[in-house]
Amino acid sequence: MPAAGEIVEAPPLDAKAAEAKPMADLTGHGTILLVEDEEGLRSLNARGLTSRGYTVLEAGNGLEAIALIESHGGAVDLVVSDVVMPEMDGPTLAKELRTRNPNLRSFRVGLRRGRVRENLPDDVTFNFLPKPFTLKQLVATVKETMAA
């Protein structure tokens, strides 16, 4: 362990390894409805997605999300929602949004995958990103889901 105030140099970059693994392009475009009840997490993720080229609409729960999507005329390309939220949870929100637009792409984030299946018909497929996740994982999942 380095002593306090000691400068530790990083090992030299392996040029061959860097060439073999090119950086993934995580930029994109489209409108994302981000539904998360934890304000700090929602804000951080919204900034990260915006910096990659996405337009982000933010809601703190399912009821806010429905009002927001209606105020934008349904013009949303992807919904990213937490599973457990006050007022209306993620699975209930997904069910409600599917009645309005059956083709709306979405995925859920949360601690337990099993809870996501609640309130959804058996034939509905969904994507799930377990918490905790990095901003890079979120952006990659958004890009992958948008491309599908």
C-alpha positions in Angstrom: 0.0 0.0 0.0 1.4 3.4 -0.9 2.3 5.8 1.8 0.3 9.0 2.2 1.2 11.5 -0.4 3.1 9.0 -2.5 2.5 9.1 -6.2 1.8 5.7 -7.8 2.2 5.4 -11.5 -0.3 3.5 -13.5 1.2 0.6 -15.5 2.0 1.4 -19.1 -0.8 1.0 -21.6 -0.6 -2.2 -23.6 -1.0 -0.8 -27.1 -1.9 -4.2 -28.6 -4.7 -4.8 -26.0 -6.1 -1.3 -26.7 -6.1 -2.0 -30.5 -7.8 -5.4 -30.0 -10.6 -3.9 -27.9 -12.0 -0.8 -29.6 -14.2 1.6 -27.6 -17.9 0.9 -28.2 -19.9 3.8 -29.6 -22.5 4.5 -27.0 -23.9 7.6 -28.6 -27.4 7.5 -30.0 -30.6 9.5 -30.6 -34.2 9.3 -29.7 -36.5 10.3 -26.9 -36.3 8.3 -23.7 -38.8 8.5 -20.8 -36.8 7.9 -17.7 -39.0 6.9 -14.7 -37.1 6.7 -11.4 -38.3 7.7 -7.9 -34.8 8.5 -6.5 -34.2 12.0 -7.7 -30.4 11.9 -7.6 -30.2 8.7 -9.5 -32.7 9.9 -12.1 -30.8 13.2 -12.6 -27.5 11.4 -12.9 -28.8 8.9 -15.5 -30.6 11.6 -17.4 -27.5 13.7 -17.7 -25.5 10.7 -18.8 -28.0 9.8 -21.5 -28.4 13.4 -22.6 -24.6 13.7 -23.0 -24.7 10.7 -25.4 -27.2 12.4 -27.7 -30.6 11.3 -26.3 -33.5 13.5 -25.4 -34.6 12.6 -21.9 -38.0 13.2 -20.3 -37.9 12.6 -16.5 -40.7 11.3 -14.2 -40.6 10.3 -10.5 -43.3 7.7 -10.7 -45.7 5.9 -13.0 -48.5 8.5 -12.7 -46.1 11.3 -13.6 -44.8 9.2 -16.5 -48.3 8.8 -18.0 -49.0 12.5 -17.7 -45.6 13.3 -19.3 -46.0 10.9 -22.2 -49.5 12.3 -22.9 -48.3 15.9 -22.8 -45.7 14.9 -25.5 -48.4 13.2 -27.7 -46.9 9.8 -27.0 -43.7 10.7 -28.9 -41.3 8.5 -26.9 -39.0 5.9 -28.4 -38.1 4.1 -25.2 -39.3 3.9 -21.6 -36.7 3.1 -18.9 -38.5 2.6 -15.6 -37.6 1.4 -12.1 -39.6 -1.6 -10.8 -40.5 -0.4 -7.3 -41.9 3.1 -7.1 -44.6 4.9 -5.1 -48.0 5.6 -6.6 -47.6 3.2 -9.6 -44.8 0.6 -9.9 -42.9 -0.2 -13.1 -44.8 -3.3 -14.1 -48.2 -1.6 -13.7 -46.8 1.4 -15.7 -45.6 -1.0 -18.5 -49.1 -2.6 -18.6 -50.8 0.8 -18.8 -48.4 2.1 -21.5 -48.9 -1.0 -23.6 -52.6 -0.4 -23.7 -51.9 3.0 -25.3 -49.0 1.8 -27.6 -48.4 -1.9 -27.9 -45.2 -1.3 -29.8 -43.5 1.0 -27.3 -40.1 -0.3 -26.4 -39.2 -0.4 -22.7 -37.0 -2.0 -20.1 -37.0 -2.1 -16.3 -34.3 -1.6 -13.8 -34.4 -3.0 -10.3 -33.1 -5.3 -7.6 -35.1 -8.4 -8.4 -36.1 -9.6 -11.9 -39.1 -11.7 -10.6 -41.0 -8.6 -9.6 -40.9 -7.3 -13.1 -43.1 -10.1 -14.4 -46.0 -9.0 -12.1 -49.0 -7.4 -13.9 -47.7 -8.3 -17.3 -49.3 -10.7 -19.7 -47.3 -13.9 -20.3 -46.7 -13.1 -23.9 -45.0 -9.8 -23.2 -41.2 -9.8 -23.4 -39.1 -7.3 -21.5 -35.5 -6.3 -20.9 -34.2 -6.0 -17.3 -31.1 -4.2 -16.0 -30.3 -5.2 -12.4 -29.3 -2.6 -9.8 -26.7 -1.5 -9.1 -25.5 -0.7 -12.6 -23.0 1.7 -14.1 -23.8 4.6 -16.4 -22.0 2.7 -19.2 -24.2 -0.4 -18.6 -27.3 1.8 -18.7 -26.3 3.6 -22.0 -25.3 0.3 -23.6 -28.7 -1.3 -22.7 -30.5 1.8 -24.0 -28.6 1.6 -27.3 -29.2 -2.2 -27.6 -32.9 -1.8 -26.8 -33.3 1.1 -29.2 -31.6 -0.9 -32.0 -33.9 -4.0 -31.5 
